[in-house]
């Protein structure tokens, strides 16, 4: 009987252990990439070298039509991390703190804590100015990871201005020339601090720059988490390819600058409203840019010399390849721990980036190149593949919950993409919505009769078209008023993928334009009711 009891207990213990292992909740690796547009091999760019992201793509679902909520870091990250649109978070700029506007808003990692997860972050997850203490401490129950001088090799210390390791550039930032510039009113086109060169190429190891350190810190934390008995959410925020375009020389050497293709269409769209454009102020802030520009900022054009365009594009691709190598560190870490099969991996870029199209650089618009952003989701027992289903950043929060077997909060603006991951032909929405704020000058206010200078452009993207309406003194939480419409745009991506012609008033598009307007108005009404 004793032997029988022993074997019964042993059998029960083994069965319970196997069942627990079988039902173990998945870990979550959450990879955020700053300013990464879909300039990747998996999105059709055969020049860029990203073997590790390619590897991830073979494990997961590649969303080919994913769009951000607002093409600038603070607002789009606040939306992604809360599953709520900018008009709910009330973050439309780079200075407002999320919890000043919504003290009780719930972030994705904060919700996961309530579901029994350990959460930790490293690098850039929230935009620092949008979050308390730059990281939103309530979102993490494991201490957030920060770099120190000791994390960098050979006594190099932290990069100057968090970017540069070249000795003469570091010396420049030790002079009195680094003076904060005054800013009288918010404008994300206005320079706020002195910058160094727009690019840097020197022969240093990967951990000479922040992303190399971020990858090593994440690797160590994932290893620690693997020894614990709880599922974890590890958020890893890479800084590159954000300006300045810096990367170790070996990544620059992957490309030939003379081969860098410049944008084929570098004009404003025909009949497009000027308010849709900007003066590329973020790029102009770098001292080597004005000397390479041929047009005045007042024209909302920059006219960079071809050689400088190719240097910037070269730098952007080098920075992508450098970041990709750090993604490889994370994948190899999971692989070495035999954890790939029980980990949800999500990689996303916070928004797109203009590389000279429309004579625009950086983000800050409602155009395709600024709003379209990469999204890859790999999950246990889900087949890999590509989907053309429309998706948005607000969908990431509910998708992760759904894939992890957790209840999806009913207050989220986004929808779970799990049906699309299970069936690549499935659709969960008919359009995606982005938005961007502008301000009218005094002359334009006088001309239009508007008493308020605030303009918000809402852009609705369907399979074939983009319809944008620029509204005065309006958010989607207000009742729609036709009198507040300042300008409209529509682009046909089947016939005009480069957005050369605004066809909103073209008689050949009258029916489509009306249909898109009705859809946009219905979207506004739905937001008011929430």
KOLSE-687001 format. One line per 10 residues: their letters; for each residue z, y, x of N, C-alpha, C. Coordinates in steps of 0.05 Angstrom, whole numbers. Layout:
N
a = Z/Y/X/Z/Y/X/Z/Y/X  ...
This chain:
530
xxxxxxxxxx = 0/-24/17/0/0/0/0/25/17  16/23/40/17/47/58/-11/52/69  -25/30/77/-52/33/88/-70/45/67  -68/35/43/-85/44/21/-80/74/15  -54/81/15/-47/109/11/-58/127/33  -56/117/58/-66/132/81/-96/137/79  -111/116/72/-140/119/70/-147/137/46  -131/136/24/-137/153/1/-133/182/9  -110/187/23/-105/215/31/-127/224/51  -134/207/70/-155/213/89/-181/219/75
xxxxxxxxxx = -188/202/56/-213/206/40/-213/232/25  -190/237/12/-188/262/-4/-190/287/14  -177/285/38/-178/308/57/-206/313/67  -220/291/74/-248/294/84/-266/304/62  -262/294/38/-279/302/15/-275/332/9  -249/340/9/-242/368/4/-254/386/25  -252/377/51/-263/393/73/-293/396/71  -307/374/64/-336/374/61/-344/392/38  -329/390/16/-335/407/-8/-331/436/-1  -310/442/13/-304/470/21/-326/480/38
xxxxxxxxxx = -335/463/57/-357/471/75/-383/475/59  -388/458/39/-412/460/23/-412/485/6  -388/493/-4/-386/516/-22/-378/541/-7  -378/541/19/-371/564/35/-389/587/29  -376/610/23/-392/634/17/-407/643/42  -431/653/39/-447/661/62/-436/686/76  -439/687/102/-434/711/117/-457/730/113  -453/755/120/-474/775/115/-477/792/141  -501/792/152/-508/809/174/-526/831/163  -518/855/166/-530/878/153/-540/897/174
xxxxxxxxxx = -566/898/179/-577/913/201/-592/938/191  -581/961/199/-592/987/192/-607/999/216  -631/1009/211/-646/1021/233/-654/1049/226  -648/1068/244/-652/1096/239/-681/1104/243  -693/1116/223/-720/1127/224/-742/1106/229  -737/1081/221/-757/1060/225/-775/1059/200  -800/1066/205/-821/1063/184/-832/1034/186  -849/1026/167/-860/999/169/-882/997/191  -875/1006/214/-894/1005/237/-888/980/253  -893/957/241/-886/931/252/-909/912/248
xxxxxxxxxx = -909/891/264/-931/871/261/-931/859/234  -908/854/222/-907/841/196/-917/860/174  -920/885/180/-931/905/161/-960/913/168  -972/898/187/-1000/902/193/-1006/916/219  -986/927/233/-991/940/259/-991/919/280  -1015/912/290/-1017/890/310/-1012/900/338  -1008/926/341/-1003/937/368/-974/935/376  -956/940/357/-928/941/363/-917/913/369  -899/912/388/-888/886/397/-859/884/388  -855/867/367/-829/863/356/-824/833/351
xxxxxxxxxx = -822/817/371/-820/788/367/-795/779/352  -774/794/354/-749/786/341/-749/793/311  -760/816/304/-763/822/276/-784/803/263  -804/796/279/-824/776/269/-810/750/264  -792/742/281/-776/718/278/-760/719/253  -746/741/248/-731/745/224/-748/743/199  -772/755/200/-790/755/178/-798/726/170  -800/708/189/-807/681/184/-784/666/170  -761/678/171/-737/666/158/-733/677/130  -745/700/124/-737/714/99/-761/725/84
xxxxxxxxxx = -754/742/65/-774/755/48/-780/783/58  -805/789/63/-814/816/72/-823/832/47  -808/853/42/-816/871/19/-835/892/30  -860/889/21/-881/906/31/-883/933/17  -870/936/-6/-870/961/-21/-842/969/-28  -827/974/-7/-799/983/-10/-797/1013/-5  -782/1027/-21/-780/1057/-19/-751/1066/-18  -747/1088/-3/-721/1099/-1/-717/1119/-24  -691/1127/-28/-685/1146/-49/-690/1175/-41  -686/1181/-16/-692/1208/-6/-696/1206/24
xxxxxxxxxx = -718/1217/34/-727/1212/61/-712/1230/82  -686/1227/82/-669/1238/103/-643/1222/104  -631/1220/127/-610/1199/132/-587/1200/112  -573/1223/110/-549/1225/94/-552/1215/65  -570/1227/50/-573/1219/22/-582/1191/18  -602/1182/34/-613/1155/30/-593/1133/37  -576/1138/58/-556/1119/65/-533/1118/44  -526/1142/34/-506/1142/13/-515/1127/-12  -541/1130/-19/-551/1115/-42/-552/1085/-36  -561/1078/-13/-563/1049/-6/-536/1036/-6
xxxxxxxxxx = -516/1050/6/-490/1038/9/-474/1037/-17  -482/1052/-37/-468/1053/-62/-484/1041/-85  -510/1037/-81/-528/1028/-102/-532/1049/-124  -528/1074/-117/-530/1096/-136/-550/1117/-126  -565/1129/-144/-585/1149/-136/-572/1175/-127  -587/1191/-113/-576/1216/-102/-564/1235/-123  -575/1235/-147/-564/1252/-168/-538/1242/-179  -530/1218/-171/-504/1207/-178/-485/1211/-155  -494/1205/-131/-476/1209/-107/-473/1239/-102  -493/1255/-111/-493/1284/-106/-495/1291/-76
xxxxxxxxxx = -508/1273/-62/-513/1278/-34/-543/1282/-31  -551/1307/-26/-579/1315/-22/-584/1328/5  -564/1329/22/-567/1343/47/-551/1329/69  -549/1342/92/-535/1330/115/-508/1342/121  -496/1355/100/-470/1367/105/-449/1359/85  -457/1349/62/-438/1343/40/-426/1315/44  -400/1313/41/-386/1287/43/-387/1273/16  -393/1247/17/-396/1231/-7/-371/1231/-24  -348/1228/-11/-323/1226/-27/-312/1253/-35  -323/1275/-25/-316/1301/-37/-329/1303/-64
xxxxxxxxxx = -352/1291/-67/-367/1293/-93/-358/1270/-112  -352/1247/-100/-345/1223/-116/-322/1208/-103  -297/1217/-107/-275/1204/-92/-272/1175/-97  -280/1166/-121/-275/1138/-128/-300/1120/-127  -321/1131/-115/-346/1115/-113/-341/1091/-96  -354/1069/-103/-349/1043/-89/-373/1036/-72  -368/1031/-46/-390/1024/-28/-393/993/-27  -415/984/-17/-420/956/-15/-398/941/1  -392/950/26/-371/936/40/-343/938/27  -338/960/14/-313/963/-1/-311/943/-24
xxxxxxxxxx = -333/939/-38/-334/919/-59/-330/891/-48  -343/885/-25/-341/859/-13/-312/852/-4  -298/873/4/-269/869/11/-255/858/-13  -260/869/-37/-247/860/-61/-255/831/-69  -277/822/-57/-286/795/-63/-279/775/-40  -260/784/-23/-250/766/-3/-264/766/24  -281/786/29/-296/788/54/-281/805/75  -284/798/100/-277/816/122/-301/833/127  -297/859/132/-319/877/136/-315/893/162  -336/897/177/-334/912/202/-361/926/207
xxxxxxxxxx = -360/949/219/-385/963/225/-386/973/254  -410/977/263/-414/988/290/-440/1004/289  -442/1026/304/-466/1042/304/-467/1060/279  -492/1067/272/-496/1086/250/-501/1071/224  -482/1071/206/-485/1059/179/-487/1082/159  -466/1097/155/-467/1122/140/-477/1144/159  -489/1165/147/-494/1188/164/-466/1201/169  -460/1208/194/-433/1217/200/-423/1240/183  -441/1259/176/-432/1282/161/-427/1276/131  -437/1253/122/-434/1245/94/-409/1228/89
xxxxxxxxxx = -395/1220/110/-373/1201/107/-348/1212/120  -325/1206/108/-299/1213/119/-297/1200/147  -289/1217/166/-286/1208/194/-311/1194/204  -334/1201/192/-360/1192/201/-366/1163/193  -347/1149/182/-351/1120/178/-342/1111/150  -328/1128/134/-316/1120/109/-296/1097/113  -273/1103/124/-253/1082/132/-247/1061/110  -247/1070/85/-239/1051/64/-259/1028/61  -283/1031/73/-303/1011/71/-299/987/90  -280/990/108/-277/969/129/-248/960/131
xxxxxxxxxx = -244/934/130/-217/923/134/-213/911/162  -233/913/178/-232/906/207/-239/932/222  -224/939/243/-229/965/256/-259/969/264  -269/992/256/-296/1000/263/-298/1001/294  -322/994/304/-326/993/333/-339/1018/344  -328/1029/365/-339/1053/378/-343/1047/408  -363/1061/419/-368/1058/448/-350/1075/465  -346/1067/490/-331/1082/509/-348/1084/535  -341/1101/553/-355/1103/579/-357/1076/593  -336/1060/590/-335/1034/604/-355/1014/593
xxxxxxxxxx = -366/1019/570/-386/1001/558/-413/1003/572  -417/1025/587/-443/1030/599/-443/1021/628  -465/1012/639/-466/999/666/-465/1018/689  -455/1007/711/-456/1021/737/-444/1049/737  -424/1053/721/-411/1079/720/-428/1101/708  -449/1093/694/-467/1114/683/-453/1130/661  -434/1117/647/-421/1131/625/-439/1135/601  -428/1147/580/-444/1151/556/-468/1168/561  -490/1164/547/-514/1181/549/-507/1210/541  -518/1229/555/-514/1257/547/-526/1263/520
xxxxxxxxxx = -511/1278/504/-519/1284/477/-525/1258/461  -512/1236/469/-515/1209/457/-544/1199/460  -559/1210/479/-587/1203/481/-598/1198/510  -589/1214/529/-603/1215/555/-587/1204/578  -601/1189/596/-588/1179/620/-601/1190/645  -623/1204/643/-636/1215/666/-618/1236/679  -612/1233/705/-592/1251/718/-597/1280/713  -621/1290/717/-626/1319/713/-622/1328/685  -628/1310/666/-623/1317/638/-594/1317/631  -579/1298/642/-550/1298/638/-537/1323/651
xxxxxxxxxx = -548/1332/674/-538/1356/686/-543/1380/669  -566/1381/656/-573/1403/638/-552/1406/615  -542/1383/605/-523/1384/583/-495/1391/592  -491/1393/618/-465/1402/628/-464/1432/633  -487/1445/629/-488/1474/633/-480/1489/608  -478/1515/610/-471/1531/587/-493/1534/567  -517/1522/573/-539/1525/556/-535/1509/530  -517/1490/530/-512/1474/506/-494/1490/488  -506/1507/471/-491/1524/453/-499/1518/425  -480/1515/407/-486/1510/379/-499/1534/367
xxxxxxxxxx = -521/1531/353/-535/1553/341/-524/1558/313  -524/1583/305/-514/1590/279/-533/1580/257  -521/1574/235/-537/1564/212/-526/1579/187  -542/1597/177/-532/1614/155/-534/1600/128  -553/1581/125/-556/1567/100/-567/1540/105  -561/1521/88/-570/1494/93/-600/1492/92  -611/1480/112/-640/1474/113/-644/1453/134  -652/1429/126/-654/1408/146/-678/1412/165  -692/1433/162/-713/1441/181/-702/1459/202  -678/1471/198/-668/1490/217/-653/1476/240
xxxxxxxxxx = -659/1482/265/-645/1469/287/-616/1477/287  -598/1458/294/-569/1464/294/-558/1462/322  -569/1446/340/-559/1444/367/-582/1443/387  -577/1451/411/-597/1450/432/-603/1420/439  -628/1414/442/-636/1387/449/-647/1386/477  -652/1361/486/-665/1357/511/-694/1350/507  -707/1336/525/-735/1328/521/-739/1310/497  -762/1309/486/-768/1293/462/-771/1263/470  -775/1257/496/-777/1229/505/-763/1226/531  -756/1201/537/-745/1194/564/-752/1166/571
xxxxxxxxxx = -763/1162/595/-771/1136/605/-760/1132/633  -739/1117/636/-728/1111/662/-721/1081/664  -720/1071/688/-715/1043/692/-685/1037/692  -675/1030/669/-646/1024/665/-643/1000/648  -620/986/648/-616/963/631/-613/971/602  -614/952/584/-613/958/556/-587/972/548  -565/964/560/-539/976/552/-534/1003/566  -555/1015/577/-552/1043/587/-553/1062/563  -565/1053/541/-567/1069/517/-550/1057/495  -545/1072/474/-526/1064/454/-533/1038/440
xxxxxxxxxx = -558/1033/434/-565/1009/419/-559/983/434  -562/984/460/-555/961/476/-525/955/474  -509/976/474/-480/973/472/-473/963/444  -486/975/424/-481/967/396/-485/937/392  -508/927/403/-514/899/401/-493/881/413  -483/889/437/-462/873/451/-436/874/435  -429/897/425/-404/899/409/-406/882/384  -429/883/371/-433/866/347/-432/837/353  -444/829/375/-444/801/384/-415/792/388  -399/808/400/-371/800/405/-355/798/379
xxxxxxxxxx = -361/816/360/-346/816/335/-355/792/318  -380/786/318/-390/763/302/-377/737/313  -375/736/339/-362/712/351/-333/710/343  -319/733/341/-291/732/332/-290/724/303  -307/735/286/-307/729/258/-312/699/253  -329/687/271/-336/659/267/-312/640/270  -291/650/283/-267/634/287/-247/636/265  -253/654/246/-235/659/223/-244/643/199  -227/642/179/-233/625/156/-242/641/132  -253/664/137/-262/681/115/-291/689/120
xxxxxxxxxx = -307/693/99/-334/703/103/-333/732/112  -353/740/126/-353/768/137/-379/783/130  -376/809/130/-398/828/128/-399/844/153  -419/840/170/-421/854/195/-444/874/193  -438/900/193/-458/921/191/-464/932/219  -489/931/226/-498/939/253/-519/961/250  -512/985/259/-531/1008/256/-544/1016/282  -569/1010/285/-584/1018/309/-595/1047/306  -594/1062/329/-602/1090/328/-632/1094/333  -644/1076/347/-673/1080/353/-690/1065/332
xxxxxxxxxx = -712/1077/325/-728/1096/339/-724/1126/332  -700/1134/324/-695/1162/318/-701/1179/343  -710/1204/339/-713/1223/361/-686/1227/376  -687/1233/402/-710/1232/420/-718/1203/425  -743/1199/432/-753/1173/437/-747/1164/465  -724/1151/468/-714/1142/494/-712/1112/493  -719/1099/515/-718/1070/517/-721/1063/547  -709/1040/555/-714/1031/583/-744/1028/589  -751/1033/614/-779/1034/622/-794/1009/614  -782/985/615/-796/960/610/-808/960/581
xxxxxxxxxx = -797/975/563/-807/976/536/-831/996/534  -830/1017/550/-853/1034/552/-877/1020/564  -871/1002/583/-892/988/598/-906/967/580  -896/962/557/-909/944/538/-935/956/527  -938/982/530/-960/997/517/-975/1014/536  -1001/1018/530/-1018/1036/545/-1021/1062/529  -1012/1084/540/-1012/1109/524/-1040/1117/515  -1060/1111/530/-1088/1118/523/-1097/1104/498  -1083/1082/492/-1090/1066/468/-1077/1075/442  -1058/1095/445/-1043/1103/422/-1061/1117/402
xxxxxxxxxx = -1063/1107/378/-1081/1119/357/-1067/1142/343  -1079/1165/343/-1067/1188/328/-1075/1186/299  -1061/1200/282/-1066/1199/253/-1094/1208/247  -1109/1193/230/-1137/1201/224/-1139/1225/206  -1119/1230/190/-1120/1254/172/-1096/1272/178  -1102/1295/189/-1082/1314/198/-1085/1341/184  -1092/1340/159/-1095/1364/143/-1076/1363/119  -1072/1385/105/-1058/1384/79/-1078/1373/58  -1067/1360/38/-1084/1349/17/-1098/1371/1  -1122/1365/-8/-1137/1383/-24/-1123/1388/-51
xxxxxxxxxx = -1118/1413/-58/-1105/1421/-82/-1075/1412/-83  -1064/1405/-61/-1036/1398/-60/-1019/1423/-57  -995/1423/-70/-977/1447/-69/-964/1449/-42  -961/1473/-32/-950/1478/-5/-921/1468/-4  -907/1468/-26/-879/1460/-26/-876/1431/-18  -897/1415/-19/-895/1387/-11/-892/1383/19  -897/1405/34/-897/1403/64/-873/1416/77  -871/1413/103/-850/1426/118/-862/1434/145  -845/1447/162/-855/1458/187/-847/1440/211  -840/1415/206/-833/1396/228/-811/1408/245
xxxxxxxxxx = -791/1420/232/-770/1434/247/-753/1416/264  -748/1392/255/-731/1373/270/-745/1368/298  -771/1364/298/-785/1359/323/-787/1384/339  -792/1407/326/-795/1432/341/-770/1440/356  -747/1428/349/-722/1434/362/-721/1424/391  -739/1406/398/-740/1396/425/-756/1415/442  -746/1423/465/-758/1445/481/-786/1440/491  -795/1415/493/-822/1410/503/-842/1410/481  -834/1414/456/-853/1414/433/-867/1440/429  -853/1463/428/-867/1488/423/-890/1493/442
xxxxxxxxxx = -887/1485/468/-909/1490/487/-933/1472/482  -929/1451/466/-951/1434/459/-962/1438/431  -950/1457/417/-959/1463/389/-979/1486/390  -999/1484/372/-1020/1504/372/-1020/1521/346  -1002/1514/327/-1002/1528/302/-973/1539/296  -971/1560/281/-946/1573/276/-930/1558/254  -904/1557/256/-888/1543/235/-892/1555/207  -899/1580/205/-902/1593/179/-925/1580/164  -944/1567/178/-966/1554/165/-959/1526/154  -934/1518/160/-925/1491/154/-944/1471/167
xxxxxxxxxx = -952/1478/191/-969/1462/208/-958/1463/236  -964/1444/253/-955/1444/280/-978/1442/300  -998/1426/293/-1022/1425/311/-1016/1416/339  -1001/1394/342/-995/1385/369/-1020/1376/384  -1020/1381/410/-1042/1373/427/-1043/1342/427  -1067/1331/429/-1071/1302/427/-1053/1287/447  -1052/1297/472/-1036/1284/493/-1007/1281/484  -996/1303/472/-968/1302/463/-965/1283/440  -984/1283/422/-983/1264/400/-982/1235/410  -998/1229/430/-999/1202/440/-973/1195/455
xxxxxxxxxx = -961/1215/469/-936/1211/482/-914/1204/462  -913/1219/439/-893/1214/419/-897/1187/405  -922/1180/400/-927/1154/387/-920/1131/406  -927/1135/432/-919/1116/453/-889/1113/453  -875/1135/453/-845/1134/453/-834/1121/428  -846/1126/405/-836/1114/381/-839/1084/382  -861/1074/391/-866/1045/393/-847/1032/414  -844/1046/437/-826/1036/457/-797/1034/447  -789/1054/431/-762/1054/420/-759/1031/399  -780/1026/384/-780/1003/365/-777/977/380
xxxxxxxxxx = -792/973/402/-790/948/417/-762/945/429  -751/967/438/-724/966/450/-704/958/428  -706/970/404/-688/963/382/-692/934/375  -717/925/374/-723/897/367/-709/877/386  -708/884/411/-694/866/430/-664/864/423  -653/885/412/-624/884/404/-621/867/379  -641/867/361/-641/849/338/-640/821/348  -655/815/370/-656/789/382/-628/780/391  -613/798/402/-585/792/411/-569/781/387  -572/794/364/-557/786/340/-566/759/330
xxxxxxxxxx = -592/755/328/-603/729/319/-595/707/337  -596/712/363/-588/691/383/-558/685/380  -542/705/374/-514/700/371/-508/682/347  -521/688/325/-518/670/301/-528/642/307  -550/641/321/-561/614/328/-542/598/346  -530/611/365/-512/598/384/-487/588/369  -480/601/347/-457/594/332/-463/575/309  -489/566/308/-499/549/286/-493/562/259  -497/588/257/-490/603/233/-514/614/218  -538/610/228/-561/621/215/-565/611/187
xxxxxxxxxx = -558/586/182/-563/574/156/-543/582/135  -521/595/144/-502/604/124/-498/634/125  -519/649/133/-517/678/135/-539/692/120  -532/711/104/-552/729/92/-557/750/112  -582/754/119/-590/775/138/-608/796/124  -599/821/125/-615/842/113/-621/863/134  -646/868/139/-655/890/157/-670/911/142  -662/936/146/-675/958/132/-677/983/149  -698/998/144/-700/1025/156/-692/1045/135  -678/1066/143/-667/1084/122/-689/1101/108
xxxxxxxxxx = -711/1104/121/-734/1118/108/-758/1116/127  -780/1127/119/-804/1126/136/-804/1149/156  -827/1155/168/-830/1176/188/-859/1184/191  -864/1210/190/-891/1220/194/-897/1221/224  -920/1209/231/-929/1209/259/-955/1225/261  -955/1248/249/-978/1266/251/-996/1267/227  -992/1248/208/-1009/1249/183/-1001/1275/168  -1021/1287/156/-1018/1313/142/-1008/1335/162  -1011/1330/188/-999/1347/209/-969/1350/205  -957/1328/197/-928/1327/194/-915/1308/214
xxxxxxxxxx = -891/1315/223/-875/1297/240/-847/1295/228  -834/1274/234/-808/1266/223/-810/1258/193  -789/1262/177/-789/1253/149/-790/1277/131  -771/1279/111/-767/1303/95/-790/1309/76  -804/1289/65/-824/1294/45/-823/1272/24  -839/1274/3/-843/1254/-17/-869/1238/-13  -882/1241/10/-906/1227/15/-900/1198/23  -921/1181/24/-918/1153/29/-906/1147/56  -914/1162/76/-905/1155/103/-875/1162/107  -864/1179/90/-836/1186/92/-818/1169/74
xxxxxxxxxx = -829/1160/51/-812/1146/32/-813/1116/34  -835/1105/45/-837/1076/47/-821/1067/71  -804/1046/68/-787/1037/89/-786/1007/90  -782/995/113/-782/966/115/-757/954/103  -760/930/92/-738/914/82/-744/885/85  -727/871/99/-729/842/102/-703/829/93  -704/809/77/-680/795/67/-683/765/72  -665/754/88/-665/725/93/-639/714/81  -640/693/66/-617/682/54/-618/651/54  -595/638/54/-594/609/55/-609/597/31
xxxxxxxxxx = -625/576/37/-640/561/18/-661/577/3  -669/600/14/-690/616/2/-715/614/20  -738/608/8/-762/605/23/-772/632/33  -783/633/57/-794/659/68/-821/665/55  -830/690/60/-856/698/50/-857/729/47  -880/738/36/-885/766/32/-887/772/2  -878/796/-6/-881/804/-34/-890/832/-36  -907/837/-56/-917/864/-62/-901/877/-85  -880/863/-93/-863/874/-114/-850/900/-105  -850/920/-122/-837/945/-116/-807/942/-114
xxxxxxxxxx = -795/955/-95/-766/954/-92/-756/981/-81  -730/985/-82/-718/1010/-74/-692/1004/-58  -683/1024/-44/-658/1021/-29/-634/1015/-47  -634/1026/-71/-611/1021/-89/-610/992/-98  -631/977/-93/-631/948/-101/-617/930/-81  -611/941/-57/-600/924/-36/-571/915/-43  -555/933/-52/-527/927/-60/-527/904/-80  -540/906/-103/-538/884/-122/-551/858/-112  -572/861/-95/-585/837/-85/-566/821/-67  -551/834/-50/-533/820/-32/-511/806/-49
xxxxxxxxxx = -501/820/-69/-480/808/-86/-492/782/-99  -515/785/-110/-528/762/-124/-533/739/-106  -543/744/-82/-548/723/-63/-522/709/-53  -501/725/-52/-475/714/-42/-460/700/-64  -471/699/-89/-457/686/-111/-435/702/-123  -436/729/-119/-415/746/-130/-425/760/-155  -407/768/-172/-416/783/-196/-427/810/-187  -448/819/-200/-461/844/-193/-448/866/-210  -437/886/-197/-424/908/-213/-444/920/-233  -434/926/-257/-452/935/-278/-458/965/-277
xxxxxxxxxx = -445/979/-258/-450/1008/-256/-472/1016/-237  -483/996/-223/-504/1002/-202/-530/1012/-215  -544/1029/-201/-570/1038/-210/-592/1019/-202  -588/1003/-182/-608/984/-173/-608/958/-187  -628/941/-182/-631/915/-193/-632/894/-171  -621/871/-177/-622/849/-158/-651/840/-153  -657/836/-128/-684/827/-120/-685/797/-116  -663/783/-123/-662/754/-120/-686/740/-134  -693/749/-159/-716/736/-172/-742/738/-155  -745/760/-141/-769/764/-124/-767/746/-99
xxxxxxxxxx = -743/743/-88/-739/726/-65/-744/697/-72  -737/689/-96/-742/662/-105/-771/657/-112  -784/678/-123/-813/676/-130/-826/702/-122  -842/700/-101/-854/724/-89/-873/739/-107  -881/727/-129/-899/740/-148/-884/754/-170  -858/750/-171/-841/762/-192/-839/792/-188  -833/806/-210/-829/835/-209/-803/842/-224  -787/860/-213/-763/868/-227/-764/897/-236  -786/911/-228/-789/939/-236/-818/947/-234  -825/967/-250/-853/977/-250/-858/1001/-232
xxxxxxxxxx = -837/1013/-223/-840/1036/-205/-815/1040/-188  -818/1055/-166/-796/1064/-150/-795/1094/-151  -771/1106/-147/-768/1135/-148/-755/1146/-123  -767/1166/-111/-756/1180/-89/-753/1210/-97  -739/1225/-82/-736/1253/-88/-731/1269/-63  -738/1295/-63/-732/1312/-40/-728/1341/-49  -708/1354/-38/-703/1382/-46/-718/1402/-28  -724/1425/-40/-736/1447/-26/-723/1473/-35  -729/1495/-22/-720/1521/-31/-743/1541/-32  -744/1557/-53/-765/1578/-55/-756/1603/-40
xxxxxxxxxx = -776/1616/-28/-770/1642/-16/-769/1664/-37  -761/1687/-30/-758/1709/-50/-784/1716/-63  -806/1716/-47/-832/1723/-58/-840/1703/-80  -836/1678/-75/-844/1657/-94/-826/1658/-119  -801/1664/-115/-783/1667/-139/-792/1690/-156  -800/1712/-144/-809/1735/-159/-835/1729/-173  -853/1714/-160/-878/1706/-172/-875/1688/-196  -857/1669/-194/-853/1649/-215/-833/1658/-237  -817/1677/-230/-797/1686/-249/-772/1669/-249  -769/1650/-230/-746/1633/-229/-722/1649/-217
xxxxxxxxxx = -699/1646/-230/-675/1660/-220/-661/1644/-198  -667/1619/-196/-654/1601/-177/-675/1591/-157  -668/1590/-132/-687/1582/-111/-688/1552/-107  -671/1537/-120/-670/1508/-115/-692/1493/-129  -706/1476/-114/-728/1459/-125/-722/1430/-117  -726/1412/-136/-723/1384/-130/-749/1370/-137  -761/1356/-118/-785/1341/-124/-779/1312/-129  -787/1302/-152/-783/1273/-159/-810/1259/-158  -810/1237/-143/-835/1223/-138/-834/1195/-148  -852/1188/-166/-853/1162/-179/-876/1146/-167
xxxxxxxxxx = -870/1123/-155/-890/1106/-142/-895/1080/-157  -919/1076/-167/-927/1051/-180/-944/1035/-161  -956/1014/-170/-973/997/-153/-996/1013/-142  -1008/1031/-158/-1032/1045/-150/-1029/1075/-145  -1008/1087/-157/-1007/1116/-157/-980/1127/-149  -980/1152/-141/-955/1167/-137/-957/1193/-153  -937/1197/-170/-936/1221/-186/-911/1237/-179  -914/1262/-171/-891/1278/-162/-890/1303/-179  -866/1309/-189/-862/1334/-203/-840/1350/-189  -845/1375/-183/-826/1393/-170/-813/1410/-191
xxxxxxxxxx = -786/1407/-193/-772/1420/-215/-753/1442/-204  -750/1464/-219/-732/1485/-211/-705/1482/-224  -684/1485/-208/-657/1485/-219/-652/1461/-237  -657/1437/-227/-657/1413/-244/-649/1389/-228  -633/1371/-241/-630/1344/-230/-635/1325/-253  -638/1299/-247/-644/1280/-268/-621/1275/-287  -599/1288/-283/-577/1286/-302/-578/1309/-323  -599/1326/-320/-603/1347/-340/-625/1339/-360  -625/1351/-383/-646/1347/-402/-672/1359/-390  -694/1344/-392/-719/1353/-381/-729/1377/-396
xxxxxxxxxx = -739/1397/-381/-749/1422/-392/-776/1428/-379  -798/1427/-394/-824/1432/-383/-826/1459/-369  -811/1478/-378/-812/1505/-366/-801/1506/-338  -787/1485/-330/-776/1484/-303/-795/1471/-282  -818/1462/-292/-837/1449/-274/-850/1471/-256  -848/1467/-230/-860/1486/-211/-887/1477/-201  -890/1451/-196/-916/1440/-186/-916/1410/-191  -940/1399/-192/-943/1370/-195/-965/1359/-175  -962/1334/-169/-981/1320/-152/-986/1292/-162  -1010/1281/-156/-1015/1253/-161/-1036/1243/-141
xxxxxxxxxx = -1031/1219/-130/-1049/1208/-110/-1056/1180/-118  -1081/1173/-113/-1093/1147/-120/-1095/1131/-94  -1077/1111/-90/-1076/1097/-65/-1097/1075/-62  -1111/1069/-84/-1133/1050/-82/-1157/1064/-70  -1163/1088/-79/-1186/1103/-69/-1179/1122/-47  -1154/1130/-45/-1146/1151/-26/-1119/1144/-13  -1118/1124/4/-1092/1115/16/-1080/1136/35  -1096/1155/45/-1086/1176/63/-1077/1201/48  -1077/1200/22/-1068/1223/6/-1083/1249/12  -1109/1247/12/-1126/1270/19/-1130/1289/-4
xxxxxxxxxx = -1128/1279/-29/-1134/1295/-52/-1113/1292/-74  -1102/1314/-82/-1084/1314/-105/-1101/1314/-131  -1100/1292/-146/-1118/1289/-169/-1104/1293/-195  -1080/1305/-195/-1065/1308/-219/-1080/1324/-241  -1097/1343/-233/-1112/1359/-252/-1141/1351/-254  -1149/1330/-240/-1176/1320/-241/-1182/1308/-268  -1204/1317/-281/-1210/1308/-308/-1214/1277/-309  -1222/1266/-287/-1226/1237/-286/-1199/1221/-287  -1178/1235/-282/-1151/1223/-282/-1133/1233/-304  -1145/1246/-324/-1129/1258/-345/-1110/1238/-359
xxxxxxxxxx = -1121/1215/-366/-1105/1195/-381/-1083/1183/-363  -1090/1178/-338/-1070/1167/-319/-1048/1187/-313  -1056/1212/-309/-1037/1233/-304/-1018/1236/-327  -1028/1235/-352/-1011/1237/-375/-992/1214/-377  -1002/1190/-371/-985/1166/-372/-963/1167/-351  -969/1177/-327/-949/1179/-306/-928/1200/-314  -937/1222/-327/-919/1243/-336/-899/1232/-356  -910/1216/-375/-893/1204/-396/-872/1185/-383  -881/1170/-363/-863/1151/-350/-841/1166/-335  -849/1188/-322/-829/1204/-307/-808/1216/-327
xxxxxxxxxx = -818/1226/-349/-800/1238/-369/-781/1217/-380  -791/1193/-385/-775/1171/-394/-753/1164/-373  -760/1165/-348/-741/1160/-327/-719/1181/-328  -726/1206/-331/-706/1227/-333/-687/1223/-356  -698/1216/-379/-682/1211/-403/-662/1188/-399  -672/1168/-385/-654/1145/-380/-631/1152/-362  -636/1170/-343/-615/1179/-325/-594/1196/-339  -602/1212/-358/-583/1228/-374/-565/1211/-390  -575/1189/-401/-559/1171/-418/-538/1155/-402  -542/1152/-376/-524/1135/-361/-497/1149/-357
